[in-house]
Amino acid sequence: MHLLLLMALLAAETPGAGAALSEERARQILPRADLHALTDQQRAQFLEVAGDTFGYAGCNETLARCLAANATDKHAPRMAELVKALLLEGQSPHQIIDLVERYYASFAKDKRVRLADYECPQMGDPKAAIAVVEFSDYQCPHCATVQKPLRDLVRALPSKVRLCSKYFPLPGHARAQIAAAVAELARQKGRFWPMNDLLFANQEDLGDAALKEYARKIGLDGDAMLKQAYSGRFDGVIERHKKEGADAGVRATPTLFFNGRHFILSPKYEFLVFSAQDEDEWQRNGGGWDKD
């Protein structure tokens, strides 16, 4: 049955109420999408989004048509997984349409920014093709929350993804600058990641005495560390990171870039992995998606 006719019948079946779409009906309309995890209402919302969103890979139609039985677009089912995940997060069809369109637009070459993705503490294979650059602030609670998902991402795709951490202390955070200086000293001593973990785990206690204790825990001289940090020795590195971030459009923390592409999804593990896999597909195709 024609997609538009099915949508019209669906709307007629549920006048004045939230539309619903059974799993069986969903399989008839969108046979290439796995929607069993959604509720009937969410499936109806999925159909609304799919009928109003372009399928950005090979079939040059709406996502709904790209998920039809006779379509061969390889990327469309992945796009469907993104829409499904956003629905499960509780986002509305309007929000999802806007987010999905911006997400796919961000892959274009002219939307990317150039970042010095080796001039920073690194985690992962230095030869990994996907550089995830993180701009963060040691007093930012959201930055602390994203630390584990980022590490899990590197572990999940060890030969493909490397993490580059950059300092972006915000003006309203009085101890963020000195914490960044302490982290930079630790980096130069080969102890960045242990210090990074301590700073994020103890955001409410970044006073001088606490910083000296964190230094002791990772085998550094706390007094010497603070003397160098307060001398301004590391301010140049921090300011370079801040300027690079500001020039790239960073206004809040954490802000992430995948090979210069602004990451606009929620920084949860599943979205980080999904976006890294998409980046791998895009780069593997020389700037495009898997097609037929």
Number of C-alpha atoms within 10 A of each C-alpha: 7 8 16 11 10 14 17 10 11 16 17 11 13 12 9 8 8 12 18 18 23 17 17 11 15 20 17 15 22 22 17 21 22 15 21 13 12 19 16 19 13 23 23 22 24 27 20 17 26 23 19 15 18 20 25 21 20 18 20 12 16 17 25 25 21 29 26 19 14 10 16 15 22 17 21 29 17 13 21 24 15 17 22 22 17 21 21 14 10 11 14 15 21 12 13 22 19 12 17 21 14 13 16 14 14 17 22 12 11 9 11 16 17 12 18 13 20 14 12 18 18 20 19 19 17 15 11 15 15 23 27 27 27 25 25 29 25 30 25 18 16 14 19 20 15 18 18 13 17 21 15 16 25 22 15 13 17 14 15 21 26 28 26 21 22 28 26 29 26 19 9 8 12 12 20 23 24 23 27 25 25 26 28 26 21 21 18 10 11 12 18 18 16 16 24 22 16 17 24 21 14 15 17 12 14 21 12 15 12 14 23 19 15 23 23 13 14 15 12 18 14 21 16 11 19 20 11 15 21 14 11 11 14 19 17 11 16 20 15 14 22 20 13 19 23 14 13 17 12 18 13 15 20 20 20 24 22 22 21 22 25 21 21 16 15 12 20 15 17 14 19 22 20 16 18 23 16 20 22 18 16 16 16 12 12 9 13 17 21 15 13 11
